[in-house]
Amino acid sequence: MSKVSVYVIAYNDEPNMRACLESVTWADELIVVDSHSTDATEKISREFTDKVYQHDFQGFGKLRNDAVAHATHDWVFSLDTDERATPEIRDEIRRVLAEGPAADAYFVPRRNYFLGRWIRRCGWYPDYRQPQLFRKSRMRYRDEVVHEGAEVEGKTGYLSEHVLQYPFRDLDHYLAKMDRYSDLMADRMVRQGRRFHAHQLVTHPCFTFAKMYLGRAGFLEGMPGLILSGLYAYYTFIKYAKFWELSRGRT
């Protein structure tokens, strides 16, 4: 069976590090790429592996490619600090690799926990992002600052078992995290040469809310669905407000 390298990228996420790394102690190789955390992130990481590397943050795409470059095995599994690999996904990965993979990269479904419950609507399930299990030689992340995609040479497939994600501890944590992400997204839009239009401050947040609450049945989640849809609309508004602010400085 092929061996698996697991990488985790981290920055000041002491509350999540131990649980995250404990969930992948089965890895043949465990790599942590830290961006100069000032809390106990690095210290906790070194309890699990001596392969802890410091890299300046120059965007998530580059950081992920840097992490993959440290892997010594061809098969790589990525896990974020707010995620947990379940025993079921571990067993499925081992089974797929033992039987002979039918694809070069696999998407993994994620269950997200927020506001006291597992969210199955609002577009939060199955919540595939870029492939999480892949051949190092057949996939590369796009060099994007945030919401980075990936380019795969070969076939993609889907695993059945889940990764668990705890993206936000509470509302304050959501707001702090989205403040950073809106900065990165506004900068990305400016770098892409996109033009700001005033209607974006109204139409895009409204569309986001309608898509999550109505189109993706967030209303069936009760109060958490309403709050979550409102939070994403707020994030969209702030993102475009920051885009407007940066665009003014460019003209």
Backbone bond lengths (Angstrom), bond angles and torsions (degrees), N, CA, C in turn:
res aa  C-N    CA-C-N  psi(-1)  N-CA   C-N-CA  omega(-1)  CA-C   N-CA-C  phi
1 M - - - 1.471 - - 1.521 109.80 -
2 S 1.333 116.49 139.71 1.455 121.35 179.33 1.520 110.38 -65.16
3 K 1.324 115.77 144.11 1.460 120.63 176.94 1.532 109.49 -83.06
4 V 1.323 115.01 157.87 1.464 120.90 -174.90 1.528 110.63 -124.41
5 S 1.323 115.06 129.96 1.456 121.57 169.70 1.521 107.93 -97.07
6 V 1.322 117.21 131.27 1.458 122.22 175.26 1.521 108.08 -109.80
7 Y 1.345 115.95 131.03 1.460 118.13 175.38 1.524 110.02 -119.67
8 V 1.322 114.84 147.75 1.464 123.62 177.00 1.517 107.67 -131.35
9 I 1.330 117.51 126.47 1.458 120.38 172.68 1.521 108.13 -97.86
10 A 1.337 116.06 141.34 1.463 118.75 -170.38 1.519 111.62 -144.87
11 Y 1.337 113.85 152.82 1.462 120.97 170.51 1.522 108.82 -159.78
12 N 1.317 116.06 115.93 1.470 122.40 175.82 1.527 112.79 44.96
13 D 1.332 115.65 52.08 1.468 119.28 178.91 1.523 110.42 -124.77
14 E 1.309 115.13 47.81 1.462 121.42 179.10 1.530 113.23 -49.84
15 P 1.341 120.39 -42.13 1.473 119.24 -177.48 1.527 114.03 -61.30
16 N 1.337 117.70 -25.11 1.462 120.89 -175.64 1.525 114.46 -101.32
17 M 1.320 118.10 -19.16 1.463 120.42 -166.71 1.521 113.75 -59.25
18 R 1.315 117.06 -47.91 1.466 119.04 -174.22 1.533 111.57 -63.01
19 A 1.316 116.68 -48.20 1.466 119.54 -178.72 1.526 111.10 -64.30
20 C 1.318 116.08 -39.06 1.469 120.14 178.41 1.528 110.95 -61.01
21 L 1.325 116.66 -52.38 1.464 120.61 -175.35 1.521 112.06 -70.71
22 E 1.323 117.64 -32.62 1.466 119.76 176.07 1.522 111.57 -62.19
23 S 1.328 116.76 -27.68 1.469 119.98 -177.03 1.525 112.53 -77.73
24 V 1.328 117.88 -9.55 1.479 120.46 -179.46 1.524 111.76 -126.39
25 T 1.327 117.26 28.27 1.468 119.44 176.92 1.526 111.74 -66.38
26 W 1.331 116.80 -12.42 1.462 121.15 178.05 1.526 112.90 -78.32
27 A 1.314 117.72 -8.62 1.470 121.48 -176.55 1.523 110.84 -63.86
28 D 1.321 116.31 146.72 1.461 120.71 174.90 1.526 110.98 -72.41
29 E 1.322 115.09 -24.89 1.466 121.24 177.58 1.516 107.45 -150.51
30 L 1.320 116.74 131.34 1.460 121.71 -179.68 1.527 109.24 -119.76
31 I 1.331 115.40 123.86 1.462 122.59 -175.88 1.511 108.81 -121.23
32 V 1.317 116.91 132.25 1.458 121.94 173.62 1.525 108.34 -120.01
33 V 1.317 115.96 125.58 1.467 121.40 174.81 1.521 107.32 -110.56
34 D 1.321 115.44 113.57 1.454 122.69 -176.49 1.524 109.14 -107.68
35 S 1.323 116.25 147.94 1.473 120.12 179.33 1.530 109.80 -109.01
36 H 1.339 114.09 57.11 1.465 122.04 174.22 1.528 112.12 62.19
37 S 1.330 115.80 52.79 1.456 120.43 177.48 1.525 110.68 -61.46
38 T 1.314 114.95 148.88 1.465 121.01 178.98 1.528 111.77 -106.18
39 D 1.332 117.71 -0.29 1.463 121.09 175.74 1.527 108.64 -103.39
40 A 1.312 118.32 -154.26 1.466 121.89 -175.27 1.526 113.40 -89.52
41 T 1.330 117.57 15.10 1.467 120.72 -178.10 1.528 111.94 -55.16
42 E 1.319 117.62 -50.10 1.466 120.14 -178.26 1.524 111.20 -66.55
43 K 1.312 117.71 -42.19 1.466 121.39 -179.29 1.515 111.34 -59.71
44 I 1.326 117.11 -45.64 1.464 120.88 179.10 1.524 110.08 -64.89
45 S 1.316 116.94 -41.06 1.470 120.92 -179.25 1.516 111.42 -58.98
46 R 1.321 116.89 -39.13 1.465 120.50 -177.77 1.533 112.57 -72.12
47 E 1.310 117.38 -11.22 1.461 119.95 172.12 1.525 111.03 -72.66
48 F 1.334 116.30 -20.79 1.460 121.21 -175.26 1.530 113.33 -108.27
49 T 1.319 117.24 -25.83 1.462 120.37 -176.87 1.515 110.20 -158.33
50 D 1.317 115.73 149.72 1.473 119.73 173.64 1.528 111.12 -91.66
51 K 1.339 115.37 -1.33 1.465 119.73 179.73 1.520 109.61 -94.61
52 V 1.324 115.07 70.17 1.464 123.10 178.32 1.521 106.84 -114.96
53 Y 1.316 116.67 121.71 1.463 121.95 -174.45 1.523 109.97 -121.70
54 Q 1.322 115.30 145.41 1.460 121.06 177.58 1.524 109.55 -103.21
55 H 1.330 115.86 126.92 1.464 121.86 177.77 1.523 109.04 -134.36
56 D 1.318 116.27 136.45 1.463 119.66 173.59 1.528 109.06 -63.08
57 F 1.326 115.91 144.22 1.469 119.36 176.98 1.519 109.25 -81.78
58 Q 1.347 115.81 116.43 1.459 122.69 175.99 1.525 110.15 -127.53
59 G 1.312 114.48 30.61 1.456 120.29 -178.08 1.522 110.11 114.20
60 F 1.353 115.74 148.47 1.453 120.11 -176.53 1.533 112.44 -68.30
61 G 1.330 117.15 -34.91 1.458 118.91 -179.81 1.515 111.55 -61.60
62 K 1.307 117.31 -49.76 1.469 121.29 179.41 1.515 110.99 -64.25
63 L 1.341 116.66 -40.42 1.463 119.94 -178.93 1.523 110.84 -62.31
64 R 1.323 117.03 -41.09 1.468 119.98 179.10 1.526 110.76 -66.95
65 N 1.314 117.49 -41.13 1.462 119.27 177.36 1.526 111.14 -63.82
66 D 1.321 117.02 -37.25 1.467 120.14 176.35 1.524 110.55 -62.98
67 A 1.327 116.39 -40.75 1.464 120.12 179.31 1.524 111.01 -64.10
68 V 1.332 116.54 -44.70 1.466 120.56 -179.90 1.528 110.46 -62.38
69 A 1.318 117.17 -34.28 1.464 120.68 -179.85 1.526 112.20 -62.44
70 H 1.318 117.49 -24.43 1.464 120.84 178.45 1.529 112.39 -79.58
71 A 1.329 117.43 -15.99 1.467 120.85 -176.26 1.525 110.47 -70.70
72 T 1.322 116.39 138.15 1.467 120.55 179.53 1.525 112.40 -101.64
73 H 1.331 117.47 -8.94 1.463 121.36 177.25 1.531 109.69 -106.22
74 D 1.332 115.63 152.50 1.462 119.31 -175.90 1.521 112.02 -72.10
75 W 1.346 118.21 -32.42 1.455 120.49 178.42 1.519 109.85 -91.18
76 V 1.343 114.80 129.45 1.464 121.85 -175.46 1.522 109.08 -126.31
77 F 1.325 115.19 139.00 1.468 121.54 174.31 1.518 107.38 -121.23
78 S 1.332 117.04 127.00 1.456 120.70 -179.23 1.519 110.08 -101.47
79 L 1.326 115.42 141.38 1.457 121.06 178.38 1.520 108.03 -142.36
80 D 1.325 117.11 130.11 1.452 120.75 176.12 1.523 109.73 -85.23
81 T 1.324 116.39 161.35 1.460 119.79 -175.48 1.527 112.70 -63.52
82 D 1.321 117.72 -26.48 1.467 119.75 179.61 1.525 112.69 -90.38
83 E 1.325 116.49 10.88 1.462 121.64 179.25 1.526 110.88 -110.21
84 R 1.332 115.30 160.17 1.457 122.23 176.72 1.526 108.13 -134.44
85 A 1.322 116.38 129.75 1.460 120.77 174.89 1.524 108.20 -85.00
86 T 1.314 117.08 121.34 1.459 121.33 -179.36 1.530 110.44 -79.00
87 P 1.332 118.01 159.57 1.472 119.81 173.45 1.527 111.89 -57.57
88 E 1.332 116.68 -31.69 1.469 120.41 -179.46 1.525 111.62 -67.22
89 I 1.340 117.68 -41.39 1.471 118.81 179.06 1.521 110.15 -71.21
90 R 1.325 116.84 -34.76 1.469 120.37 174.23 1.521 110.48 -57.44
91 D 1.334 116.40 -48.74 1.467 120.40 -177.85 1.524 111.40 -66.20
92 E 1.330 117.32 -37.10 1.463 119.28 179.38 1.524 110.81 -67.56
93 I 1.321 117.13 -40.33 1.467 120.45 177.42 1.522 109.90 -60.15
94 R 1.308 116.50 -46.79 1.466 119.85 -179.97 1.519 111.26 -62.23
95 R 1.314 116.66 -40.61 1.467 120.76 -179.02 1.532 111.00 -66.40
96 V 1.330 116.65 -44.39 1.465 120.54 -179.88 1.526 110.88 -61.90
97 L 1.313 116.59 -43.46 1.462 119.72 -178.67 1.522 111.69 -71.50
98 A 1.321 117.11 -32.90 1.462 120.37 179.48 1.528 111.53 -71.53
99 E 1.317 116.45 -36.22 1.467 120.51 -177.52 1.524 112.44 -81.02
100 G 1.323 117.00 -15.15 1.456 120.98 -177.21 1.510 109.91 101.43
101 P 1.321 117.97 105.31 1.473 121.33 -173.85 1.518 112.55 -60.07
102 A 1.323 116.02 137.37 1.459 121.07 177.12 1.518 111.77 -90.36
103 A 1.325 117.06 -6.90 1.464 122.04 -178.94 1.523 109.18 -136.80
104 D 1.326 114.74 168.54 1.463 120.81 179.09 1.518 112.26 -99.42
105 A 1.323 116.32 -14.48 1.461 121.49 178.74 1.524 108.50 -153.24
106 Y 1.323 116.18 141.36 1.459 120.99 -176.17 1.524 111.26 -126.39
107 F 1.334 115.12 133.22 1.452 121.04 169.82 1.533 108.67 -82.08
108 V 1.325 115.82 148.44 1.459 121.24 -177.80 1.533 108.84 -125.47
109 P 1.333 118.82 128.31 1.470 119.65 177.71 1.530 110.54 -69.76
110 R 1.333 114.86 148.10 1.467 119.67 -179.54 1.524 109.90 -126.74
111 R 1.325 115.11 137.87 1.460 122.23 172.05 1.520 108.11 -101.25
112 N 1.319 116.56 125.98 1.460 121.79 -175.99 1.524 111.43 -107.24
113 Y 1.328 115.66 132.82 1.458 122.74 -179.64 1.523 109.44 -109.70
114 F 1.332 116.28 125.74 1.460 120.43 -179.83 1.523 109.33 -158.97
115 L 1.307 116.69 143.71 1.466 122.78 177.54 1.533 112.22 56.90
116 G 1.338 114.71 37.21 1.458 120.01 173.73 1.504 116.44 82.62
117 R 1.332 118.44 12.08 1.466 118.93 -179.51 1.521 110.88 -156.28
118 W 1.321 115.34 161.92 1.452 121.40 172.29 1.522 108.13 -79.89
119 I 1.324 116.75 122.79 1.465 122.08 -176.63 1.524 109.20 -90.62
120 R 1.317 116.75 118.97 1.464 120.96 -178.83 1.520 112.47 -106.89
121 R 1.332 117.30 -6.49 1.460 119.82 -178.77 1.523 108.93 -123.11
122 C 1.319 117.32 -160.66 1.477 121.79 -176.39 1.526 112.53 65.10
123 G 1.334 117.90 13.75 1.457 120.57 -176.39 1.517 113.36 81.07
124 W 1.328 115.80 12.40 1.468 120.53 -177.15 1.522 113.76 -92.86
125 Y 1.298 117.93 1.64 1.462 120.29 177.53 1.522 109.63 -146.08
126 P 1.329 118.73 131.53 1.467 127.83 8.23 1.529 114.93 -83.02
127 D 1.325 118.38 -2.35 1.459 122.19 170.60 1.527 113.16 56.84
128 Y 1.317 115.89 53.70 1.462 119.54 174.29 1.525 109.24 -71.27
129 R 1.324 117.56 136.80 1.463 120.11 169.66 1.521 106.87 -113.08
130 Q 1.323 118.93 -146.02 1.456 117.96 175.71 1.538 108.78 -67.26
131 P 1.343 118.47 159.39 1.466 119.83 -179.42 1.531 111.35 -52.06
132 Q 1.332 115.58 139.30 1.464 119.83 -179.30 1.522 113.03 -103.67
133 L 1.314 117.80 -19.98 1.464 122.17 173.67 1.515 107.39 -119.41
134 F 1.326 117.28 123.79 1.462 119.32 -173.77 1.521 111.67 -159.39
135 R 1.329 113.67 159.49 1.465 119.69 171.58 1.527 108.66 -76.78
136 K 1.285 115.35 127.80 1.462 120.27 179.07 1.522 111.22 -56.79
137 S 1.321 116.83 -35.49 1.460 121.60 -175.95 1.523 113.28 -79.01
138 R 1.354 117.82 -7.56 1.465 119.88 -173.75 1.528 113.82 -120.66
139 M 1.322 118.38 1.68 1.461 119.28 -179.45 1.518 111.14 -140.43
140 R 1.338 114.13 143.46 1.457 120.51 175.82 1.528 108.66 -142.54
141 Y 1.321 115.57 139.48 1.461 120.08 177.46 1.520 110.12 -76.65
142 R 1.322 115.92 145.32 1.458 119.35 174.57 1.522 109.50 -71.47
143 D 1.287 115.86 145.65 1.464 120.75 -175.82 1.521 109.65 -80.01
144 E 1.335 115.62 69.96 1.457 122.47 -178.26 1.526 108.96 -115.08
145 V 1.321 116.09 146.72 1.458 120.59 -174.52 1.524 111.27 -66.64
146 V 1.332 117.08 -40.87 1.458 121.35 -177.22 1.523 108.79 -149.85
147 H 1.332 117.16 158.57 1.469 122.74 -176.40 1.527 110.23 52.06
148 E 1.309 114.15 46.90 1.457 121.57 -175.02 1.527 111.96 -70.47
149 G 1.313 115.70 138.05 1.451 120.87 174.91 1.514 109.91 -94.22
150 A 1.323 115.83 -170.49 1.459 120.59 -179.27 1.516 109.87 -144.84
151 E 1.311 115.73 151.33 1.462 122.22 176.89 1.519 108.68 -113.47
152 V 1.328 115.73 124.23 1.453 121.89 -176.99 1.514 109.91 -113.28
153 E 1.317 116.83 129.97 1.459 122.21 173.08 1.527 107.09 -96.91
154 G 1.297 116.16 98.11 1.454 119.34 -178.54 1.517 111.75 131.06
155 K 1.318 116.63 -159.66 1.462 122.82 -175.33 1.526 111.05 -88.25
156 T 1.327 114.62 148.60 1.464 120.63 171.32 1.521 109.28 -113.93
157 G 1.316 115.45 151.41 1.454 121.00 178.91 1.517 110.04 -141.21
158 Y 1.328 115.83 -177.24 1.460 121.52 -177.66 1.519 109.57 -131.20
159 L 1.323 115.87 132.50 1.454 120.69 172.71 1.527 108.54 -87.01
160 S 1.327 116.00 160.97 1.463 121.02 -175.79 1.526 113.04 -97.10
161 E 1.321 116.71 -34.41 1.463 119.85 -176.57 1.526 110.61 -80.56
162 H 1.325 115.80 166.99 1.459 120.95 -167.80 1.524 113.98 -108.90
163 V 1.312 113.32 154.28 1.452 122.94 160.60 1.528 106.32 -102.28
164 L 1.308 117.31 141.05 1.458 121.04 176.65 1.518 109.64 -95.70
165 Q 1.320 116.73 139.43 1.453 120.29 179.45 1.532 110.12 -128.85
166 Y 1.333 113.89 136.18 1.468 122.06 175.63 1.524 107.10 -120.12
167 P 1.343 117.51 76.65 1.467 120.78 -167.55 1.522 114.50 -69.75
168 F 1.323 118.27 -30.68 1.469 120.87 -176.80 1.528 109.21 -139.37
169 R 1.321 116.27 128.10 1.464 119.63 -179.83 1.525 111.72 -71.08
170 D 1.321 115.96 -36.23 1.465 121.41 -179.44 1.525 107.80 -162.50
171 L 1.321 117.36 -174.24 1.457 120.75 -177.27 1.531 111.54 -65.68
172 D 1.327 117.71 -38.39 1.460 120.06 178.62 1.528 111.04 -61.83
173 H 1.325 115.15 -40.47 1.468 119.30 179.00 1.529 110.63 -65.29
174 Y 1.334 116.14 -39.99 1.470 119.21 176.55 1.524 110.45 -58.38
175 L 1.326 116.44 -49.26 1.462 120.27 -176.26 1.526 111.37 -63.23
176 A 1.325 117.01 -39.20 1.467 120.25 179.32 1.523 110.56 -66.52
177 K 1.329 116.70 -42.34 1.456 121.02 -178.58 1.521 110.86 -68.00
178 M 1.323 116.82 -41.45 1.453 119.76 -179.26 1.528 112.52 -72.73
179 D 1.320 116.93 -23.35 1.457 119.53 173.75 1.524 109.75 -62.95
180 R 1.318 115.85 -43.14 1.472 119.98 178.08 1.523 111.15 -67.55
181 Y 1.333 116.62 -45.35 1.462 119.87 -177.13 1.530 111.66 -66.47
182 S 1.328 117.49 -35.68 1.467 119.01 178.28 1.523 110.62 -67.70
183 D 1.329 118.00 -34.55 1.462 121.00 173.19 1.524 110.61 -58.87
184 L 1.332 115.43 -48.82 1.458 120.51 -177.17 1.528 111.48 -65.50
185 M 1.329 117.18 -40.80 1.457 120.12 -178.99 1.524 111.57 -68.71
186 A 1.336 117.50 -40.54 1.466 120.07 178.27 1.525 110.05 -62.22
187 D 1.327 116.36 -42.46 1.464 120.42 178.12 1.523 110.76 -63.92
188 R 1.328 116.58 -40.17 1.464 120.24 179.12 1.521 110.84 -62.13
189 M 1.338 118.12 -43.48 1.466 121.00 -179.47 1.533 111.49 -63.88
190 V 1.321 116.28 -37.83 1.461 119.55 177.17 1.524 109.86 -65.42
191 R 1.325 116.89 -45.59 1.465 121.24 -179.49 1.523 111.79 -61.71
192 Q 1.334 115.93 -31.67 1.466 120.35 179.16 1.525 112.34 -77.27
193 G 1.328 116.89 -6.24 1.454 120.78 179.38 1.517 113.73 78.03
194 R 1.328 117.41 19.32 1.461 119.87 179.81 1.522 110.42 -72.81
195 R 1.335 115.85 153.36 1.458 121.84 -178.64 1.526 110.10 -103.90
196 F 1.324 114.79 137.95 1.460 120.03 177.60 1.520 110.32 -81.64
197 H 1.338 116.02 139.75 1.459 122.62 173.83 1.525 107.80 -129.14
198 A 1.316 116.69 136.29 1.464 121.48 -173.85 1.522 112.79 -56.65
199 H 1.320 117.25 -35.27 1.474 119.58 -177.17 1.523 111.87 -62.70
200 Q 1.344 117.05 -20.87 1.462 119.98 -178.63 1.524 112.13 -62.66
201 L 1.320 116.69 -26.68 1.469 120.32 178.93 1.525 112.24 -71.10
202 V 1.319 116.45 -17.76 1.464 120.65 -179.55 1.518 111.63 -110.70
203 T 1.327 116.32 -52.18 1.459 119.57 -173.23 1.526 112.78 -67.67
204 H 1.327 117.40 -41.01 1.459 119.28 -175.87 1.536 112.68 -68.93
205 P 1.353 119.83 -45.15 1.468 118.33 175.12 1.530 112.70 -62.67
206 C 1.337 117.09 -40.65 1.465 119.82 178.99 1.524 111.32 -63.31
207 F 1.319 116.07 -41.64 1.466 119.79 178.91 1.526 110.57 -65.13
208 T 1.325 116.49 -41.18 1.463 120.14 178.94 1.518 111.00 -59.86
209 F 1.331 116.49 -46.08 1.462 120.04 179.70 1.522 110.79 -62.70
210 A 1.325 117.19 -47.58 1.462 120.79 -178.15 1.527 111.11 -62.89
211 K 1.318 116.62 -39.78 1.467 120.37 -179.16 1.523 110.75 -63.65
212 M 1.335 117.19 -45.04 1.459 120.36 -176.44 1.531 112.12 -76.35
213 Y 1.337 116.40 -44.18 1.462 119.78 -172.33 1.525 112.35 -80.43
214 L 1.337 116.44 -37.76 1.459 120.37 -177.98 1.529 111.30 -103.31
215 G 1.333 116.35 -57.56 1.461 120.16 -175.21 1.522 113.03 -63.02
216 R 1.333 117.03 -35.56 1.465 120.56 -179.09 1.527 111.76 -109.46
217 A 1.327 115.27 23.12 1.475 124.00 169.12 1.514 114.09 57.71
218 G 1.334 116.93 35.20 1.453 119.44 175.83 1.513 113.02 -61.66
219 F 1.318 116.79 -25.66 1.471 120.20 -179.77 1.523 111.74 -62.52
220 L 1.343 117.42 -22.02 1.460 120.57 178.57 1.529 111.97 -77.42
221 E 1.335 117.00 -9.54 1.469 121.02 177.68 1.528 111.66 -88.56
222 G 1.326 118.11 0.93 1.454 120.19 -179.18 1.522 111.53 71.53
223 M 1.330 116.32 -146.46 1.457 120.62 -177.96 1.529 113.18 -59.35
224 P 1.349 120.17 -41.53 1.471 118.76 177.20 1.529 112.70 -57.52
225 G 1.341 117.19 -37.13 1.461 119.36 178.90 1.507 112.51 -66.78
226 L 1.334 116.63 -38.92 1.464 120.69 177.74 1.523 110.79 -66.37
227 I 1.332 116.48 -45.68 1.471 120.27 -179.69 1.517 110.97 -64.22
228 L 1.317 116.96 -44.13 1.461 120.58 -177.92 1.524 111.32 -63.63
229 S 1.321 116.91 -42.60 1.467 120.61 178.48 1.527 110.54 -64.05
230 G 1.330 116.67 -39.99 1.458 120.48 177.36 1.508 112.51 -66.20
231 L 1.320 117.41 -38.38 1.460 120.99 179.20 1.528 111.26 -64.32
232 Y 1.325 116.50 -41.08 1.461 119.01 179.97 1.527 111.06 -69.76
233 A 1.317 117.00 -33.59 1.463 119.65 174.90 1.528 110.02 -64.95
234 Y 1.330 116.16 -41.33 1.466 121.06 177.54 1.532 110.51 -61.96
235 Y 1.339 116.60 -45.61 1.465 120.54 177.93 1.528 111.00 -57.93
236 T 1.323 116.20 -42.73 1.464 120.06 179.94 1.523 110.81 -62.93
237 F 1.333 117.10 -41.80 1.461 120.67 177.79 1.525 111.00 -61.67
238 I 1.307 117.14 -48.45 1.472 120.78 -178.93 1.519 110.96 -62.98
239 K 1.308 116.69 -39.03 1.468 120.68 178.73 1.517 110.88 -58.78
240 Y 1.324 117.74 -45.61 1.463 120.49 -178.98 1.526 111.67 -76.36
241 A 1.333 118.02 -29.00 1.463 119.53 174.15 1.526 110.23 -64.69
242 K 1.325 116.95 -41.38 1.463 120.72 177.70 1.523 110.56 -69.03
243 F 1.329 116.57 -34.79 1.460 120.51 175.85 1.522 110.28 -61.71
244 W 1.330 116.67 -43.72 1.465 120.55 176.33 1.532 111.01 -60.33
245 E 1.316 116.40 -43.67 1.466 120.63 -178.85 1.529 111.22 -62.51
246 L 1.322 117.04 -44.62 1.467 120.79 178.92 1.519 110.89 -68.76
247 S 1.336 116.85 -36.96 1.461 120.24 -179.91 1.514 111.98 -63.74
248 R 1.326 117.19 -35.56 1.461 120.41 177.32 1.523 111.27 -61.12
249 G 1.322 115.76 -38.81 1.448 118.90 179.75 1.509 113.91 -71.32
250 R 1.340 115.28 -17.31 1.453 119.79 -178.48 1.521 111.94 -85.57
251 T 1.364 116.80 -25.13 1.464 120.50 -175.77 1.517 111.65 -87.84
